[in-house]
Amino acid sequence: MSKELRIKSRGREKVHNSLFIIHNSSKSSTTGFTLIELVIAMAILGILIVTTLFFINPIERLAETRNDQRKLNISVILNAIGQNIANHSGTFNCPAGAIPTTTPQIIGSSTYDIYDCLVPEFMSTMPVDPTSGVSSTSSASYNTGYDIARNATTSQITISAPNAELGETITVTR
């Protein structure tokens, strides 16, 4: 027993040879993303971010940048000392006295104070270690965070950065 169902649609007649025609009128067409699609997209994004941070390692890059700044600061101080020596017939002219030869001393207002010997004639400000803050514009209270010493035999001046990071030793000798 076959029942035929004739349906007219847009001027054409269709014949269905089935007992039941299922029409789902509750199905609505929705647009957008499903929850599972959003979860998968967020998981992929999270994996990409973690992988990028792992390979870039921003903490290490910042430490390298601070070490580069230390090297630059030491060179600036040594250049200013060299200019002072050149302007004073080969002798470092400073009220603080000669550069220490026995043990390195920290360049600072309460230790070996060379601020007034170099600023403003040979440099505009006294550079300080990047972890200490901004460059010093006053001789009243400053601490560069850098050590200075002079070799008594060769008269070479060495400035070092004891706060260097990543196990790096930063010293410049001239």
Secondary structure, DSSP 8 states (H G I E B T S, - for coil): ----EEEEETTEEEEE--S-----TT-----S--HHHHHHHHHHHHHHHHHHHHHH-HHHHHHHHHHHHHHHHHHHHHHHHHHHHHHTTTS---TT-S--SSS-EEEETTSB--HHHHTTTT-SSB---TTT-S-B--SSS-EEEEEEEE-TTT--EEEEETT-STT--EEEE-
